[in-house]
Amino acid sequence: MEIIALGGCCRNSQQNYENAKIAAKNCGLPIEVKHITEIEKIMAYGIMSTPALVINNKVVSVGRMLSVSQIENLIKLRI
């Protein structure tokens, strides 16, 4: 499984990344959550608003910060 948090250094993007790391750990996934901040790479996903979250190469959230439990639910749908 691959989880990528997209977003620059705004507070919500940072928190979305931290929440994704906690959610992955809570789900027992031995993976490292990636954090992409470069605008060119973010735009390659078709994202125009951050924060965003990508799980297994599918954009699952755009333009809002998710809670740990929301991310856990998205992960469980894709396990």
N, C-alpha and C positions, 0 to 999 in steps of 0.2 A: 504494500500500500504506500502511496505517496501523497503527502499533504503539503500544500504550498500556501502560505499567507502572502497576499499581494498588498503592497502599500508602502508609502514613504515613511517619513519619520513623524507623522502626526500621531497624536496620542491614541486615537482610536485604532489606527493601523498597528501600532506597537502592542496595544492591549489584545487585539485580535490574534496576533502572533503568539503572545504569551498564553492566551486561552487555548489556542490550538495545541500548544505543547502540553499543557496540563491535560486536555481532553485525550490526546493520544496516549499519554502515560496512564490515565485512568482506564482506558480501554485495553490496556496491556499490550500495546503495540510497540515493538522494539525498533522504532524508526525515528529518524531525525526530521522534524518539521522544518521545511525550507522557508526562507523569508526573502522574497524578491522585492527590491525597492527601486530598481532601475525602470524608468518610465517606458523605455522601448520594449523591455521584456514584459512589462505589465500589459502594454497595448497589444502585444502578440497574442494575448488571451482574449482580445476583444473587450477588455475592461475599460470603461470610461470613468468609473467612480470607484474610489477605494474607501475603506478596506474591502478586500475580497478574499474569498477562500476557494481553493481548487483541491479536489480530492480525486485521485486516480485520473488526472488530466481532464476532469469535468468541473466547470465553474459551478459551485453550489451556492454561493452567496456573493452579492455585489452591493456596495454602498452602505453597509451597516456592520457594526461590530456585533459579533455573536457572543453569547455567554458560553461558558464551559459546557453546560448541559446541552445547549443547542448544537454545539459542535460534536459532542459525544453521540447525539442522536443521528446526525448526518454520517458519522463514521460507521455506526452500527448498521445503517441502511446499506452500506457499501462493503461490509465484511462478508 
